Amino acid sequence: MLSATQAPVAKPRLSRKTMAAFGVAAAVGIESAAVLRKGYRPAGDVIVQCRAGHRFTTLWIPGASLKAVRLGFVRFQRCPVARHWSIVKPVRADSLSEEEQASARAVHDRRLP
């Protein structure tokens, strides 16, 4: 019980910016863990495939997207092979032959928007 001369002690609270930073860090961590669990490369130059079956290499950054619209595990971006917009998803490099990997790495989308 508090006496008349004691003031209640306030519990320290985290600011909104700190909470937002924790939320972003948690989202990036969850996305990276899911990508690793599925056997894909988590970041960097990743081989992806559009819905039309074209394979190319793109810069994949967990939690960020400079030239694509993120839709969970897939992204909506421009396919440089056929020059169309499509949903793309990562492809496991070990599921491709050496020739298919070389072909996909030969075509890279734009580095920056």
C-alpha positions, 0 to 999 in steps of 0.5 A, spaced: 500 500 500 502 506 498 503 512 503 501 519 502 508 521 500 510 516 495 508 516 488 506 510 484 512 508 480 511 508 472 513 502 468 517 503 463 514 503 456 517 502 449 515 507 444 511 506 438 518 506 434 521 501 438 515 497 437 515 498 430 522 496 429 521 489 433 515 488 428 519 489 422 525 485 425 520 479 427 517 479 420 523 479 416 526 473 421 519 469 420 520 470 412 527 468 412 526 462 416 520 460 412 524 461 406 530 456 409 525 451 411 522 450 404 530 449 402 530 456 398 536 461 398 534 466 403 537 472 400 541 475 394 541 473 387 536 468 387 533 464 381 525 465 380 520 463 375 514 466 372 507 463 371 509 462 364 515 458 366 521 463 364 526 462 369 531 468 371 535 471 376 533 477 381 535 480 387 531 477 393 531 481 400 527 478 405 522 484 408 524 488 402 522 490 395 524 495 391 522 493 384 516 488 386 510 487 390 510 482 395 505 478 396 507 473 401 512 468 399 511 470 392 512 477 388 509 480 382 514 483 378 516 484 371 519 478 367 525 480 363 525 474 359 518 475 355 518 482 358 511 481 361 508 482 368 507 476 372 507 473 379 514 470 380 517 465 386 523 462 388 526 456 385 530 451 388 537 451 385 538 444 386 532 442 382 535 444 376 540 442 372 547 445 371 544 448 364 538 450 367 541 454 372 546 457 367 540 459 363 537 462 369 543 466 371 544 469 364 538 473 364 538 478 370 532 483 371 534 490 372 538 491 378 534 497 381 528 500 379 
